[in-house]
């Protein structure tokens, strides 16, 4: 339940950043469109975000047309990572097998460029 709430709150924070932070809007305008999602490996908990300069939409589930997916081994791993996201935590999660990246690593860099404005 904690992970579901965190992912929902992330959507709220993304929408607020789009409304309030010009650097976030500029980065999003440069990207034009960025669709990504977060889920547990068994897909028991999943949420996706569709980001455009005009709006940010967030919904439960994980459609197949996303540019990037972050898949966590379990909800506890995801919660720990999302509380303190960093490049080091991301790298350790990949090496430990707690995190799996589905998509292009360049998309991960794009996501990080957006999330640093939160």
C-alpha positions in Angstrom: 0.0 0.0 0.0 2.9 2.3 0.8 4.3 2.0 -2.7 1.0 2.7 -4.4 0.7 5.9 -2.4 4.3 6.9 -3.2 3.7 6.4 -6.9 0.4 8.3 -6.8 2.2 11.1 -5.0 4.9 11.2 -7.6 2.3 11.9 -10.2 1.1 14.9 -8.1 4.6 16.2 -7.7 5.2 15.9 -11.4 2.1 17.9 -12.1 3.1 20.5 -9.6 6.5 20.8 -11.0 5.1 21.3 -14.5 2.8 24.1 -13.2 5.4 25.9 -11.0 8.9 25.3 -12.3 10.0 26.8 -15.5 13.1 24.6 -15.8 10.9 21.5 -15.6 8.6 22.9 -18.3 11.6 23.8 -20.5 13.1 20.3 -20.2 9.7 18.7 -20.9 9.3 21.0 -24.0 12.6 19.8 -25.3 11.6 16.2 -24.9 8.1 16.8 -26.4 6.7 13.6 -25.0 8.0 11.1 -22.4 6.0 8.0 -21.3 7.4 5.9 -18.5 6.4 3.6 -15.7 7.3 2.0 -12.4 6.2 -1.5 -11.3 7.1 -4.5 -9.2 8.4 -7.4 -11.2 5.2 -9.4 -10.8 3.2 -6.3 -11.9 1.1 -6.4 -8.7 1.8 -2.7 -8.2 2.3 -0.6 -11.3 1.8 3.1 -12.4 2.7 4.9 -15.5 3.2 8.6 -16.4 2.5 10.2 -19.8 4.3 13.5 -19.9 3.8 16.2 -22.5 4.4 19.9 -22.4 0.6 20.5 -22.3 -0.2 18.0 -19.4 1.0 15.2 -17.3 -1.2 12.1 -16.9 -0.8 9.4 -14.4 -2.7 6.2 -14.2 -2.4 2.7 -12.6 -1.1 -0.2 -14.7 1.7 -0.5 -17.2 0.9 -0.3 -20.9 3.2 -1.8 -23.5 4.0 1.4 -25.4 6.1 3.1 -22.7 9.6 4.4 -23.5 11.0 3.4 -20.1 10.0 1.0 -17.3 11.6 0.7 -13.9 10.8 -2.8 -12.6 11.6 -3.5 -9.0 12.0 -7.0 -7.5 9.4 -6.2 -4.8 7.6 -3.3 -3.2 10.1 -2.9 -0.4 13.0 -2.5 -2.8 11.0 0.1 -4.8 10.0 2.0 -1.6 13.6 2.2 -0.4 14.9 3.3 -3.8 12.1 6.0 -4.3 12.7 7.5 -0.9 16.3 8.4 -1.8 16.9 8.1 -5.5 20.4 8.6 -6.6 22.7 7.4 -9.3 24.6 5.2 -6.8 21.3 3.6 -5.5 20.2 3.0 -9.0 23.5 1.4 -10.0 23.5 -0.8 -6.9 20.0 -1.8 -7.5 20.8 -2.9 -11.1 23.9 -4.9 -9.9 22.0 -6.5 -7.0 19.1 -7.5 -9.2 16.6 -5.5 -7.2 15.9 -3.2 -10.2 15.6 -4.0 -13.9 15.5 -1.3 -16.6 13.2 -2.0 -19.6 14.0 0.5 -22.3 16.8 2.6 -23.6 19.4 3.9 -21.1 19.2 7.3 -22.8 15.6 7.4 -21.7 16.8 7.0 -18.2 19.0 10.0 -18.6 16.1 12.0 -19.9 14.0 10.9 -16.9 16.8 11.9 -14.5 17.0 15.3 -16.2 13.3 15.8 -15.4 13.3 14.4 -11.9 16.1 16.6 -10.7 13.7 19.6 -10.9 11.3 18.0 -8.4 
